[in-house]
Structures are given as C-alpha cells and as structure tokens.
Amino acid sequence: MNLNTHPLHHQIFLHSSSHTNLNLTIVNISLTKEENKLTNCHITFCINSELYSRIINESLFNLKPEALTNETLIDFDSTLEIYIEASVHPHLLSQLTESATNINNIANYLTSVNQSQPNHPLFFTENWFILEVKQIQDQKEVGYRTFWNYISPSILVKEDISQSQISTVILKYFQDLTNDNLPKLAEIETAETITEISKLLEELANIQFQNIAEETTAELVGVMAKSLQQWSDENRHGSYKNDQSIFANVIAFFEKDDWQFRKIDDEDSLLLAFEGDNGRWNCYAKVREEQ
C-alpha cells in the first residue's frame, strides 16, 4: 500500500561527512507498507545548483560515482531548483513506525525530532540514498535515476532475498545504463566490468548493511554479477551467436580480435602465440562443450 501526500514545505537540517549542515526543504513524503509494515520511506527535497554540486563532489547521500547512471549527460539549469528523491536507511524505519499512520504525522515527526535531537541518525546524509534527481525545464522534466532506484536498500536487509527479483531489477539497471551511456560503455571489457561492479556491490553491502550474513552478501553479489553477464551477452555485437557451439564462438572472438591461431586436429582447441618484452609463449584455448 502506497501513501502519498500533497506538497509539503518542511525545513530540516542534515549533517554531512564534512560536519557541515545542509538546509533542505521537504516538498513530498511517500510511504510504502506491506502487510501493514513500513518497508520504505522516501522524501523529496528541493535544492539549488550549488548544493547539488556539493552533493556530487562529496558523494553525499550515498551518491558514489558508481551509483550514477547518466548524470554526466544531464545539463541542469543553474538558475532552477533541482528535486531529489531519497530513501532512508532501512535500519531506521523502526524509528518512524509509530508515526507512519499518515504522511503529515511523519513530516511533523521529522521536523520535531530534527529540532530536539539534531544528532539523531535520521539526520546524517550517509543514512539516506538518493533514488532520483530531476529538474523541470520549459515544462519538461529532465534527470536521472541512480543505482539505488533499481536496488532499493530495503531489499538488501531482507532475510528472504529473491534471486529472480534481484536479477530482474539489476538487469534492467544495466540495460538502462547501456542506453544512457553506450559510447562510454562500448570500450569497457566485459570481464573487467563484472569484476569492478561485483567489488562495488560487495563493498556497499558490507559497509552499509553490516548485519547481513556473509553468505547472503556473497549470494547477492553473485546474482548481480550473473545479471551483468546476462546484460553483456545480450549486448554483444553480432559476431557471437547463442545458437552456435562454444568453439565456434571462441573462433569468432579471436577472428574479430585479429589473433593469429591454428586449429589442433581432432580437438576443440586452438594454438596461439603471444610475444611480449620478456619472451614468447604458446597459448591454448580448449573448449569442453558438454561441461
């Protein structure tokens, strides 16, 4: 059940990692409940371009460079307000549960506690995750969604994480990332991308959600890496066909990459040579189709 509100105008102060305050105007709050249990609390606040630049430069609200999608392609107007939607850390939802009967109660609770307990965990930027950034230009909305819009932090603390659910949303994230950043991604090696994204996800899970069991974190990272591999397979150039044998795809790869090789008779293997500054090596590519 989603509960949405009419426009609000509540002022709150948040602390950043640089120990300075951010003055924010909350213009909207939305709550999500499942079986009468609060599962998400999102706030939307408006800021100027100067504060937005600071958020980007300091990676506030967990807006690390790796969590961005097409931010570099958005030309925000410095004279107009920018609207940011953020989600609270799921560990803090219990602090809001008693006030979650309606939107106004939540809004009043946040502003009241902000005044009486300014150092409450709710008011530190590291406990919020930016989901979306947008601006209205000439009656048209421009902006972008972040990684956290696809993988909600609330998913990462669930005991019964659905692999299919995570795989679906992560695949959607990488598909959108491809559409937004195709020229940039065209030069990225798939294997390197999988390694770096997996490291990022594992780091984020371990730092932000430390109570997750190690096996759950590893499982989550594994599902995400598989989704990235699926995204990569679906976006390969037409040289590699899923309906061909693995050996045929290996040959197609080396031909496309201009490697000189020789087939080994009666084996699904190739012999290649590589020469570097320190010597020359014979290399073999062997395929095991059945396995």
MIDOSE-1310 file (N, C-alpha, C; in nm, 2 decimals, decimal comma, always signed):
residues 291
mnln	+0,08/-0,12/+0,00/+0,00/+0,00/+0,00/+0,09/+0,12/+0,00; +0,07/+0,21/-0,09/+0,14/+0,34/-0,10/+0,06/+0,45/-0,05; +0,12/+0,54/+0,04/+0,05/+0,66/+0,09/+0,13/+0,78/+0,04; +0,07/+0,86/-0,04/+0,13/+0,98/-0,09/+0,07/+1,10/-0,04
thpl	+0,14/+1,21/-0,05/+0,09/+1,34/+0,02/+0,08/+1,45/-0,08; +0,01/+1,55/-0,04/+0,01/+1,68/-0,12/+0,14/+1,75/-0,09; +0,17/+1,85/-0,17/+0,30/+1,92/-0,15/+0,32/+1,97/+0,00; +0,44/+1,95/+0,05/+0,47/+1,99/+0,19/+0,57/+2,11/+0,18
hhqi	+0,60/+2,16/+0,29/+0,71/+2,27/+0,30/+0,77/+2,26/+0,44; +0,85/+2,16/+0,46/+0,91/+2,14/+0,59/+1,06/+2,16/+0,58; +1,12/+2,23/+0,67/+1,26/+2,26/+0,67/+1,33/+2,16/+0,77; +1,44/+2,09/+0,73/+1,52/+2,01/+0,82/+1,66/+2,04/+0,78
flhs	+1,75/+2,01/+0,88/+1,89/+2,02/+0,87/+1,95/+1,88/+0,87; +2,04/+1,85/+0,78/+2,11/+1,72/+0,78/+2,26/+1,75/+0,79; +2,33/+1,65/+0,86/+2,48/+1,66/+0,87/+2,55/+1,58/+0,76; +2,65/+1,64/+0,71/+2,73/+1,57/+0,61/+2,86/+1,52/+0,67
ssht	+2,94/+1,44/+0,59/+3,06/+1,39/+0,64/+3,17/+1,49/+0,67; +3,15/+1,61/+0,61/+3,24/+1,72/+0,63/+3,19/+1,81/+0,75; +3,09/+1,75/+0,83/+3,05/+1,82/+0,96/+2,99/+1,95/+0,94; +2,93/+1,97/+0,82/+2,85/+2,10/+0,80/+2,71/+2,06/+0,77
nlnl	+2,62/+2,16/+0,80/+2,47/+2,13/+0,78/+2,43/+2,16/+0,64; +2,33/+2,08/+0,60/+2,26/+2,10/+0,48/+2,11/+2,14/+0,51; +2,07/+2,26/+0,46/+1,94/+2,30/+0,49/+1,85/+2,26/+0,37; +1,75/+2,17/+0,40/+1,67/+2,11/+0,30/+1,53/+2,14/+0,32
tivn	+1,45/+2,16/+0,21/+1,31/+2,18/+0,21/+1,24/+2,06/+0,16; +1,17/+1,99/+0,25/+1,10/+1,87/+0,21/+0,97/+1,91/+0,14; +0,95/+1,86/+0,02/+0,83/+1,90/-0,05/+0,74/+1,78/-0,07; +0,78/+1,66/-0,04/+0,70/+1,54/-0,05/+0,75/+1,43/+0,03
islt	+0,66/+1,35/+0,08/+0,70/+1,23/+0,15/+0,61/+1,11/+0,10; +0,67/+1,00/+0,08/+0,59/+0,88/+0,04/+0,63/+0,76/+0,13; +0,53/+0,68/+0,17/+0,55/+0,57/+0,25/+0,50/+0,44/+0,17; +0,57/+0,33/+0,20/+0,53/+0,21/+0,14/+0,51/+0,11/+0,25
keen	+0,40/+0,04/+0,26/+0,37/-0,06/+0,36/+0,34/-0,19/+0,29; +0,38/-0,30/+0,35/+0,35/-0,43/+0,31/+0,30/-0,51/+0,43; +0,17/-0,56/+0,42/+0,11/-0,62/+0,53/+0,11/-0,54/+0,66; +0,08/-0,41/+0,64/+0,07/-0,31/+0,75/+0,21/-0,29/+0,82
kltn	+0,32/-0,32/+0,75/+0,45/-0,30/+0,80/+0,52/-0,20/+0,71; +0,58/-0,09/+0,77/+0,65/+0,01/+0,69/+0,78/-0,05/+0,63; +0,79/-0,04/+0,50/+0,90/-0,10/+0,43/+0,99/+0,00/+0,36; +0,93/+0,12/+0,33/+1,01/+0,23/+0,27/+0,96/+0,37/+0,31
chit	+1,05/+0,46/+0,33/+1,01/+0,60/+0,35/+1,10/+0,68/+0,26; +1,03/+0,75/+0,16/+1,10/+0,84/+0,07/+1,07/+0,99/+0,10; +1,17/+1,07/+0,09/+1,14/+1,21/+0,09/+1,19/+1,28/-0,04; +1,12/+1,38/-0,08/+1,17/+1,46/-0,19/+1,20/+1,60/-0,14
fcin	+1,32/+1,65/-0,17/+1,35/+1,79/-0,13/+1,41/+1,86/-0,25; +1,40/+2,00/-0,24/+1,45/+2,08/-0,35/+1,57/+2,16/-0,30; +1,67/+2,17/-0,39/+1,79/+2,24/-0,36/+1,83/+2,33/-0,48; +1,93/+2,41/-0,46/+1,99/+2,49/-0,57/+2,11/+2,42/-0,63
sely	+2,15/+2,47/-0,74/+2,26/+2,40/-0,82/+2,39/+2,40/-0,74; +2,42/+2,49/-0,65/+2,54/+2,50/-0,57/+2,54/+2,38/-0,47; +2,43/+2,35/-0,41/+2,42/+2,24/-0,31/+2,43/+2,11/-0,39; +2,37/+2,11/-0,51/+2,37/+1,98/-0,58/+2,51/+1,95/-0,62
srii	+2,59/+2,05/-0,66/+2,73/+2,03/-0,70/+2,81/+1,97/-0,58; +2,78/+2,02/-0,46/+2,84/+1,97/-0,34/+2,81/+1,83/-0,31; +2,68/+1,79/-0,33/+2,64/+1,65/-0,31/+2,71/+1,56/-0,41; +2,73/+1,60/-0,53/+2,80/+1,52/-0,63/+2,95/+1,51/-0,59
nesl	+3,01/+1,63/-0,56/+3,16/+1,63/-0,53/+3,19/+1,55/-0,41; +3,10/+1,55/-0,31/+3,13/+1,49/-0,18/+3,07/+1,35/-0,17; +3,00/+1,31/-0,28/+2,93/+1,18/-0,28/+2,83/+1,16/-0,16; +2,76/+1,27/-0,13/+2,67/+1,26/-0,02/+2,54/+1,18/-0,05
fnlk	+2,47/+1,14/+0,05/+2,35/+1,06/+0,03/+2,38/+0,93/-0,05; +2,51/+0,87/-0,03/+2,55/+0,75/-0,10/+2,55/+0,76/-0,25; +2,57/+0,88/-0,30/+2,57/+0,91/-0,44/+2,72/+0,89/-0,49; +2,77/+0,77/-0,48/+2,91/+0,75/-0,52/+2,90/+0,75/-0,68
peal	+3,02/+0,77/-0,74/+3,02/+0,77/-0,89/+2,97/+0,65/-0,95; +2,99/+0,53/-0,88/+2,95/+0,40/-0,94/+2,80/+0,39/-0,93; +2,73/+0,47/-0,85/+2,58/+0,46/-0,83/+2,51/+0,55/-0,93; +2,58/+0,63/-1,01/+2,52/+0,72/-1,11/+2,49/+0,64/-1,23
tnet	+2,40/+0,69/-1,31/+2,37/+0,63/-1,44/+2,41/+0,73/-1,55; +2,33/+0,82/-1,58/+2,36/+0,92/-1,69/+2,38/+1,06/-1,64; +2,43/+1,08/-1,52/+2,44/+1,21/-1,46/+2,52/+1,30/-1,55; +2,63/+1,25/-1,61/+2,72/+1,33/-1,69/+2,65/+1,39/-1,81
lidf	+2,54/+1,33/-1,85/+2,47/+1,37/-1,98/+2,36/+1,47/-1,95; +2,33/+1,50/-1,82/+2,23/+1,59/-1,79/+2,28/+1,73/-1,78; +2,22/+1,82/-1,85/+2,26/+1,96/-1,84/+2,16/+2,04/-1,76; +2,18/+2,04/-1,63/+2,09/+2,11/-1,54/+2,11/+2,26/-1,55
dstl	+1,99/+2,33/-1,54/+1,99/+2,48/-1,55/+2,03/+2,53/-1,41; +2,14/+2,61/-1,40/+2,18/+2,65/-1,27/+2,09/+2,75/-1,20; +1,99/+2,81/-1,28/+1,90/+2,91/-1,22/+1,77/+2,84/-1,17; +1,76/+2,71/-1,19/+1,63/+2,65/-1,15/+1,66/+2,55/-1,03
eiyi	+1,56/+2,52/-0,96/+1,57/+2,43/-0,85/+1,58/+2,29/-0,90; +1,65/+2,20/-0,82/+1,67/+2,06/-0,85/+1,60/+1,98/-0,74; +1,52/+1,88/-0,79/+1,45/+1,80/-0,69/+1,51/+1,66/-0,68; +1,53/+1,62/-0,55/+1,60/+1,49/-0,53/+1,51/+1,41/-0,44
easv	+1,49/+1,28/-0,48/+1,41/+1,19/-0,40/+1,51/+1,09/-0,34; +1,50/+1,07/-0,21/+1,59/+0,99/-0,13/+1,51/+0,89/-0,04; +1,58/+0,78/-0,01/+1,52/+0,67/+0,07/+1,60/+0,66/+0,20; +1,53/+0,65/+0,31/+1,60/+0,63/+0,44/+1,66/+0,49/+0,45
hphl	+1,77/+0,48/+0,53/+1,83/+0,35/+0,56/+1,72/+0,26/+0,62; +1,71/+0,14/+0,57/+1,60/+0,05/+0,63/+1,61/+0,02/+0,77; +1,74/+0,03/+0,83/+1,75/+0,01/+0,97/+1,69/+0,12/+1,06; +1,66/+0,23/+1,00/+1,60/+0,34/+1,07/+1,45/+0,35/+1,06
lsql	+1,39/+0,26/+0,98/+1,24/+0,26/+0,96/+1,17/+0,24/+1,09; +1,23/+0,16/+1,18/+1,16/+0,14/+1,31/+1,14/+0,27/+1,39; +1,23/+0,37/+1,36/+1,22/+0,50/+1,43/+1,09/+0,57/+1,38; +1,04/+0,54/+1,26/+0,93/+0,61/+1,20/+0,80/+0,54/+1,22
tesa	+0,80/+0,41/+1,26/+0,68/+0,32/+1,25/+0,57/+0,38/+1,33; +0,59/+0,43/+1,45/+0,48/+0,48/+1,53/+0,41/+0,60/+1,47; +0,49/+0,68/+1,39/+0,43/+0,80/+1,32/+0,38/+0,77/+1,18; +0,39/+0,65/+1,14/+0,36/+0,62/+1,00/+0,21/+0,60/+0,97
tnin	+0,13/+0,65/+1,06/-0,02/+0,64/+1,03/-0,06/+0,72/+0,91; +0,00/+0,84/+0,89/-0,03/+0,92/+0,78/+0,09/+1,01/+0,75; +0,09/+1,07/+0,63/+0,21/+1,15/+0,58/+0,24/+1,27/+0,67; +0,13/+1,34/+0,72/+0,15/+1,46/+0,80/+0,22/+1,42/+0,93
nian	+0,18/+1,31/+0,99/+0,25/+1,27/+1,11/+0,40/+1,24/+1,10; +0,43/+1,18/+0,98/+0,57/+1,16/+0,95/+0,65/+1,29/+0,94; +0,59/+1,38/+0,86/+0,65/+1,51/+0,84/+0,67/+1,59/+0,97; +0,57/+1,59/+1,05/+0,58/+1,66/+1,18/+0,68/+1,59/+1,27
ylts	+0,69/+1,46/+1,27/+0,78/+1,39/+1,35/+0,93/+1,42/+1,31; +0,95/+1,42/+1,18/+1,09/+1,45/+1,13/+1,13/+1,59/+1,17; +1,04/+1,69/+1,15/+1,08/+1,83/+1,19/+1,09/+1,85/+1,34; +1,01/+1,78/+1,41/+1,02/+1,79/+1,56/+1,14/+1,73/+1,61
vnqs	+1,18/+1,61/+1,57/+1,30/+1,54/+1,62/+1,42/+1,61/+1,57; +1,41/+1,67/+1,45/+1,53/+1,74/+1,39/+1,56/+1,86/+1,48; +1,46/+1,92/+1,55/+1,49/+2,03/+1,64/+1,53/+1,99/+1,77; +1,47/+1,88/+1,82/+1,50/+1,84/+1,96/+1,62/+1,74/+1,97
qpnh	+1,65/+1,67/+1,86/+1,76/+1,57/+1,86/+1,84/+1,59/+1,72; +1,90/+1,70/+1,70/+1,97/+1,72/+1,57/+2,07/+1,62/+1,53; +2,13/+1,54/+1,63/+2,23/+1,44/+1,60/+2,17/+1,30/+1,59; +2,04/+1,29/+1,58/+1,97/+1,17/+1,56/+2,02/+1,11/+1,43
plff	+2,04/+0,97/+1,42/+2,09/+0,91/+1,29/+2,01/+0,94/+1,17; +1,88/+0,98/+1,19/+1,80/+1,01/+1,07/+1,85/+1,13/+1,00; +1,93/+1,21/+1,06/+1,97/+1,34/+1,00/+2,12/+1,34/+0,96; +2,17/+1,23/+0,93/+2,30/+1,22/+0,87/+2,29/+1,17/+0,72
tenw	+2,36/+1,24/+0,63/+2,34/+1,21/+0,49/+2,37/+1,06/+0,45; +2,47/+1,00/+0,53/+2,51/+0,86/+0,49/+2,39/+0,76/+0,52; +2,29/+0,81/+0,59/+2,18/+0,72/+0,62/+2,06/+0,74/+0,52; +2,09/+0,81/+0,41/+1,99/+0,83/+0,31/+2,05/+0,79/+0,17
file	+1,97/+0,74/+0,08/+2,01/+0,70/-0,05/+1,94/+0,77/-0,16; +2,01/+0,85/-0,24/+1,94/+0,92/-0,35/+1,89/+0,82/-0,45; +1,76/+0,83/-0,49/+1,70/+0,75/-0,59/+1,69/+0,81/-0,72; +1,66/+0,94/-0,72/+1,63/+1,01/-0,85/+1,66/+1,16/-0,83
vkqi	+1,71/+1,22/-0,94/+1,74/+1,36/-0,95/+1,67/+1,42/-1,07; +1,60/+1,53/-1,06/+1,53/+1,58/-1,17/+1,51/+1,73/-1,16; +1,48/+1,79/-1,27/+1,46/+1,94/-1,28/+1,35/+1,96/-1,39; +1,27/+2,06/-1,37/+1,17/+2,10/-1,47/+1,22/+2,21/-1,55
qdqk	+1,24/+2,18/-1,68/+1,29/+2,28/-1,78/+1,19/+2,30/-1,89; +1,14/+2,42/-1,91/+1,04/+2,45/-2,01/+0,93/+2,35/-2,01; +0,87/+2,33/-1,89/+0,76/+2,24/-1,87/+0,80/+2,09/-1,91; +0,92/+2,06/-1,91/+0,97/+1,93/-1,94/+1,06/+1,88/-1,83
evgy	+1,04/+1,76/-1,79/+1,12/+1,70/-1,68/+1,25/+1,63/-1,74; +1,37/+1,67/-1,68/+1,49/+1,61/-1,72/+1,55/+1,55/-1,59; +1,64/+1,45/-1,60/+1,70/+1,40/-1,48/+1,75/+1,26/-1,50; +1,78/+1,19/-1,39/+1,83/+1,05/-1,40/+1,79/+0,98/-1,27
rtfw	+1,80/+0,85/-1,28/+1,78/+0,76/-1,17/+1,91/+0,70/-1,13; +1,93/+0,67/-1,00/+2,06/+0,61/-0,96/+2,05/+0,46/-0,94; +2,16/+0,40/-0,91/+2,16/+0,25/-0,88/+2,06/+0,22/-0,77; +2,04/+0,30/-0,67/+1,96/+0,27/-0,56/+1,81/+0,28/-0,60
nyis	+1,78/+0,34/-0,71/+1,64/+0,33/-0,76/+1,60/+0,19/-0,81; +1,70/+0,12/-0,85/+1,68/-0,02/-0,90/+1,69/-0,12/-0,79; +1,79/-0,11/-0,71/+1,81/-0,20/-0,60/+1,78/-0,12/-0,47; +1,66/-0,12/-0,42/+1,63/-0,05/-0,30/+1,70/-0,10/-0,19
psil	+1,76/-0,01/-0,10/+1,83/-0,06/+0,02/+1,75/-0,16/+0,10; +1,61/-0,14/+0,10/+1,53/-0,23/+0,18/+1,54/-0,37/+0,13; +1,58/-0,40/+0,01/+1,59/-0,53/-0,04/+1,71/-0,60/+0,02; +1,82/-0,52/+0,05/+1,94/-0,57/+0,10/+1,94/-0,62/+0,24
vked	+1,83/-0,59/+0,31/+1,82/-0,64/+0,45/+1,71/-0,74/+0,47; +1,66/-0,78/+0,36/+1,55/-0,89/+0,37/+1,62/-1,02/+0,39; +1,56/-1,10/+0,48/+1,61/-1,24/+0,51/+1,59/-1,33/+0,39; +1,48/-1,31/+0,32/+1,44/-1,40/+0,21/+1,46/-1,33/+0,08
isqs	+1,58/-1,30/+0,04/+1,61/-1,23/-0,08/+1,57/-1,32/-0,20; +1,49/-1,26/-0,29/+1,46/-1,34/-0,41/+1,56/-1,32/-0,52; +1,63/-1,42/-0,56/+1,73/-1,41/-0,66/+1,67/-1,36/-0,80; +1,55/-1,41/-0,83/+1,49/-1,37/-0,96/+1,45/-1,23/-0,95
qist	+1,40/-1,18/-0,84/+1,37/-1,04/-0,82/+1,49/-0,95/-0,84; +1,59/-0,98/-0,77/+1,72/-0,90/-0,78/+1,77/-0,91/-0,92; +1,77/-1,03/-0,98/+1,83/-1,04/-1,12/+1,75/-0,96/-1,22; +1,62/-0,95/-1,20/+1,54/-0,87/-1,29/+1,57/-0,73/-1,28
vilk	+1,57/-0,67/-1,16/+1,59/-0,53/-1,15/+1,74/-0,49/-1,18; +1,83/-0,57/-1,15/+1,97/-0,54/-1,19/+1,99/-0,54/-1,34; +1,93/-0,64/-1,40/+1,94/-0,65/-1,55/+1,88/-0,52/-1,61; +1,76/-0,48/-1,55/+1,70/-0,35/-1,60/+1,80/-0,24/-1,58
yfqd	+1,87/-0,23/-1,47/+1,96/-0,12/-1,44/+2,07/-0,12/-1,55; +2,13/-0,24/-1,58/+2,24/-0,24/-1,68/+2,19/-0,21/-1,82; +2,07/-0,25/-1,85/+2,01/-0,22/-1,98/+1,99/-0,07/-1,99; +1,94/+0,00/-1,89/+1,92/+0,14/-1,89/+2,05/+0,21/-1,90
ltnd	+2,15/+0,16/-1,83/+2,28/+0,22/-1,83/+2,34/+0,21/-1,96; +2,32/+0,10/-2,03/+2,37/+0,08/-2,17/+2,31/+0,19/-2,26; +2,18/+0,21/-2,25/+2,11/+0,30/-2,34/+2,16/+0,44/-2,31; +2,18/+0,48/-2,18/+2,22/+0,61/-2,15/+2,37/+0,64/-2,18
nlpk	+2,45/+0,54/-2,17/+2,60/+0,56/-2,18/+2,67/+0,47/-2,28; +2,60/+0,44/-2,39/+2,65/+0,34/-2,49/+2,79/+0,38/-2,54; +2,82/+0,50/-2,57/+2,95/+0,53/-2,62/+3,06/+0,51/-2,52; +3,03/+0,54/-2,39/+3,13/+0,52/-2,29/+3,15/+0,37/-2,26
laei	+3,04/+0,29/-2,26/+3,05/+0,15/-2,22/+3,10/+0,07/-2,34; +3,10/+0,12/-2,46/+3,15/+0,04/-2,57/+3,29/+0,00/-2,56; +3,37/+0,08/-2,49/+3,51/+0,05/-2,47/+3,55/-0,03/-2,35; +3,45/-0,07/-2,27/+3,47/-0,14/-2,14/+3,47/-0,29/-2,17
etae	+3,58/-0,36/-2,12/+3,58/-0,50/-2,13/+3,48/-0,56/-2,04; +3,41/-0,66/-2,08/+3,30/-0,72/-2,00/+3,36/-0,78/-1,87; +3,46/-0,86/-1,88/+3,52/-0,93/-1,77/+3,56/-0,82/-1,66; +3,63/-0,72/-1,71/+3,67/-0,61/-1,61/+3,55/-0,54/-1,55
tite	+3,45/-0,52/-1,63/+3,33/-0,46/-1,58/+3,26/-0,54/-1,47; +3,25/-0,67/-1,49/+3,19/-0,76/-1,40/+3,27/-0,76/-1,27; +3,40/-0,77/-1,28/+3,49/-0,76/-1,16/+3,47/-0,64/-1,08; +3,47/-0,52/-1,15/+3,46/-0,40/-1,07/+3,33/-0,37/-1,01
iskl	+3,22/-0,41/-1,09/+3,08/-0,39/-1,03/+3,06/-0,48/-0,92; +3,11/-0,61/-0,92/+3,10/-0,70/-0,81/+3,17/-0,65/-0,69; +3,29/-0,60/-0,71/+3,36/-0,54/-0,59/+3,28/-0,43/-0,53; +3,23/-0,34/-0,62/+3,15/-0,23/-0,57/+3,03/-0,28/-0,48
leel	+2,96/-0,37/-0,54/+2,84/-0,42/-0,47/+2,87/-0,49/-0,34; +2,98/-0,56/-0,34/+3,02/-0,63/-0,21/+3,06/-0,52/-0,11; +3,13/-0,42/-0,15/+3,18/-0,31/-0,06/+3,06/-0,24/-0,01; +2,96/-0,21/-0,09/+2,84/-0,13/-0,05/+2,77/-0,22/+0,05
aniq	+2,75/-0,34/+0,02/+2,67/-0,43/+0,11/+2,74/-0,44/+0,25; +2,87/-0,46/+0,25/+2,95/-0,48/+0,37/+2,95/-0,36/+0,46; +2,96/-0,24/+0,39/+2,97/-0,11/+0,46/+2,84/-0,07/+0,51; +2,74/-0,07/+0,43/+2,61/-0,01/+0,46/+2,52/-0,10/+0,53
fqni	+2,54/-0,23/+0,51/+2,44/-0,33/+0,57/+2,52/-0,44/+0,64; +2,59/-0,40/+0,75/+2,69/-0,49/+0,81/+2,62/-0,61/+0,88; +2,49/-0,60/+0,90/+2,43/-0,71/+0,97/+2,39/-0,83/+0,88; +2,41/-0,81/+0,75/+2,38/-0,92/+0,66/+2,48/-1,03/+0,67
aeet	+2,43/-1,15/+0,68/+2,52/-1,27/+0,69/+2,61/-1,27/+0,57; +2,74/-1,32/+0,59/+2,83/-1,33/+0,48/+2,78/-1,40/+0,36; +2,71/-1,52/+0,39/+2,67/-1,60/+0,28/+2,56/-1,52/+0,20; +2,48/-1,44/+0,27/+2,37/-1,36/+0,20/+2,44/-1,26/+0,11
tael	+2,54/-1,19/+0,16/+2,61/-1,09/+0,08/+2,67/-1,15/-0,04; +2,74/-1,27/-0,02/+2,80/-1,34/-0,14/+2,70/-1,38/-0,24; +2,59/-1,43/-0,19/+2,48/-1,47/-0,28/+2,43/-1,35/-0,36; +2,41/-1,24/-0,29/+2,36/-1,12/-0,36/+2,46/-1,07/-0,47
vgvm	+2,58/-1,06/-0,43/+2,68/-1,02/-0,53/+2,69/-1,12/-0,65; +2,68/-1,25/-0,62/+2,68/-1,35/-0,73/+2,56/-1,33/-0,82; +2,44/-1,30/-0,77/+2,33/-1,28/-0,85/+2,34/-1,16/-0,94; +2,40/-1,05/-0,88/+2,42/-0,93/-0,96/+2,52/-0,95/-1,07
aksl	+2,63/-1,02/-1,04/+2,73/-1,05/-1,14/+2,68/-1,13/-1,25; +2,59/-1,22/-1,22/+2,53/-1,30/-1,33/+2,44/-1,22/-1,41; +2,37/-1,12/-1,35/+2,28/-1,03/-1,42/+2,36/-0,94/-1,52; +2,48/-0,90/-1,47/+2,57/-0,82/-1,55/+2,62/-0,90/-1,67
qqws	+2,65/-1,03/-1,64/+2,70/-1,12/-1,75/+2,58/-1,13/-1,86; +2,46/-1,15/-1,81/+2,35/-1,16/-1,90/+2,33/-1,04/-1,98; +2,34/-0,92/-1,91/+2,33/-0,79/-1,99/+2,44/-0,79/-2,10; +2,56/-0,83/-2,06/+2,67/-0,83/-2,15/+2,65/-0,92/-2,27
denr	+2,60/-1,04/-2,24/+2,57/-1,13/-2,35/+2,47/-1,08/-2,45; +2,36/-1,01/-2,39/+2,26/-0,96/-2,48/+2,30/-0,84/-2,56; +2,41/-0,78/-2,52/+2,45/-0,66/-2,59/+2,58/-0,68/-2,67; +2,62/-0,80/-2,69/+2,74/-0,82/-2,77/+2,71/-0,79/-2,92
hgsy	+2,81/-0,76/-2,99/+2,80/-0,74/-3,13/+2,76/-0,87/-3,20; +2,71/-0,87/-3,32/+2,65/-0,99/-3,38/+2,75/-1,10/-3,41; +2,88/-1,09/-3,37/+2,97/-1,19/-3,41/+2,95/-1,32/-3,33; +2,89/-1,31/-3,21/+2,88/-1,43/-3,13/+2,73/-1,47/-3,12
kndq	+2,70/-1,59/-3,15/+2,56/-1,64/-3,16/+2,54/-1,74/-3,05; +2,43/-1,73/-2,98/+2,40/-1,83/-2,87/+2,36/-1,96/-2,93; +2,32/-1,97/-3,06/+2,28/-2,10/-3,11/+2,40/-2,17/-3,18; +2,52/-2,11/-3,17/+2,64/-2,17/-3,22/+2,71/-2,25/-3,11
sifa	+2,80/-2,34/-3,15/+2,88/-2,41/-3,04/+2,97/-2,31/-2,97; +3,02/-2,35/-2,86/+3,11/-2,26/-2,78/+3,24/-2,25/-2,86; +3,28/-2,35/-2,93/+3,41/-2,35/-3,01/+3,39/-2,25/-3,12; +3,28/-2,25/-3,19/+3,25/-2,15/-3,30/+3,26/-2,01/-3,24
nvia	+3,21/-1,99/-3,12/+3,21/-1,85/-3,07/+3,35/-1,81/-3,03; +3,43/-1,91/-2,98/+3,57/-1,88/-2,95/+3,65/-1,84/-3,07; +3,63/-1,91/-3,18/+3,69/-1,88/-3,31/+3,65/-1,74/-3,35; +3,52/-1,71/-3,34/+3,47/-1,58/-3,38/+3,53/-1,47/-3,30
ffek	+3,55/-1,50/-3,17/+3,61/-1,39/-3,09/+3,76/-1,36/-3,13; +3,84/-1,47/-3,15/+3,98/-1,44/-3,19/+3,99/-1,38/-3,33; +3,90/-1,42/-3,42/+3,90/-1,36/-3,55/+3,87/-1,22/-3,55; +3,77/-1,18/-3,47/+3,73/-1,04/-3,45/+3,84/-0,96/-3,39
ddwq	+3,91/-1,02/-3,30/+4,02/-0,95/-3,23/+4,16/-0,96/-3,30; +4,15/-1,02/-3,42/+4,27/-1,02/-3,51/+4,39/-1,10/-3,45; +4,35/-1,21/-3,38/+4,45/-1,30/-3,33/+4,49/-1,41/-3,44; +4,61/-1,44/-3,45/+4,66/-1,55/-3,54/+4,66/-1,68/-3,46
frki	+4,59/-1,78/-3,51/+4,58/-1,91/-3,44/+4,58/-2,02/-3,54; +4,59/-2,14/-3,48/+4,59/-2,26/-3,56/+4,50/-2,37/-3,49; +4,41/-2,43/-3,56/+4,33/-2,54/-3,50/+4,41/-2,66/-3,48; +4,39/-2,73/-3,37/+4,46/-2,85/-3,34/+4,37/-2,97/-3,39
dded	+4,43/-3,05/-3,47/+4,35/-3,16/-3,53/+4,28/-3,24/-3,43; +4,15/-3,28/-3,46/+4,07/-3,37/-3,38/+4,05/-3,32/-3,24; +4,06/-3,19/-3,21/+4,03/-3,14/-3,08/+3,96/-3,01/-3,10; +3,88/-2,97/-3,00/+3,82/-2,84/-3,00/+3,91/-2,75/-2,93
slll	+4,03/-2,73/-2,99/+4,13/-2,64/-2,93/+4,20/-2,56/-3,04; +4,26/-2,45/-2,99/+4,33/-2,36/-3,08/+4,47/-2,34/-3,02; +4,57/-2,32/-3,10/+4,70/-2,29/-3,06/+4,73/-2,14/-3,10; +4,77/-2,06/-3,01/+4,80/-1,92/-3,04/+4,94/-1,89/-2,98
afeg	+5,00/-1,78/-3,04/+5,13/-1,74/-2,99/+5,12/-1,60/-2,94; +5,19/-1,57/-2,83/+5,19/-1,43/-2,77/+5,33/-1,40/-2,74; +5,37/-1,28/-2,79/+5,51/-1,23/-2,77/+5,51/-1,10/-2,70; +5,59/-1,09/-2,59/+5,60/-0,97/-2,52/+5,74/-0,93/-2,50
dngr	+5,77/-0,83/-2,42/+5,90/-0,78/-2,40/+6,00/-0,88/-2,34; +5,94/-0,98/-2,26/+6,02/-1,07/-2,18/+6,02/-1,21/-2,24; +5,96/-1,23/-2,36/+5,96/-1,36/-2,42/+5,84/-1,39/-2,51; +5,84/-1,52/-2,55/+5,73/-1,56/-2,64/+5,66/-1,69/-2,58
wncy	+5,53/-1,69/-2,58/+5,46/-1,80/-2,52/+5,37/-1,87/-2,62; +5,35/-2,00/-2,61/+5,25/-2,07/-2,68/+5,12/-2,08/-2,59; +5,01/-2,04/-2,64/+4,88/-2,03/-2,57/+4,78/-2,13/-2,63; +4,70/-2,19/-2,55/+4,60/-2,28/-2,59/+4,46/-2,24/-2,55
akvr	+4,36/-2,25/-2,63/+4,22/-2,23/-2,60/+4,15/-2,36/-2,62; +4,10/-2,42/-2,51/+4,04/-2,55/-2,52/+3,89/-2,54/-2,48; +3,80/-2,60/-2,55/+3,66/-2,59/-2,52/+3,61/-2,73/-2,48; +3,53/-2,73/-2,38/+3,46/-2,85/-2,34/+3,31/-2,83/-2,35
eeq	+3,26/-2,86/-2,46/+3,12/-2,83/-2,50/+3,02/-2,89/-2,40; +3,03/-3,02/-2,37/+2,93/-3,08/-2,28/+2,93/-3,03/-2,14; +3,05/-3,00/-2,09/+3,05/-2,95/-1,95/+3,01/-2,80/-1,94
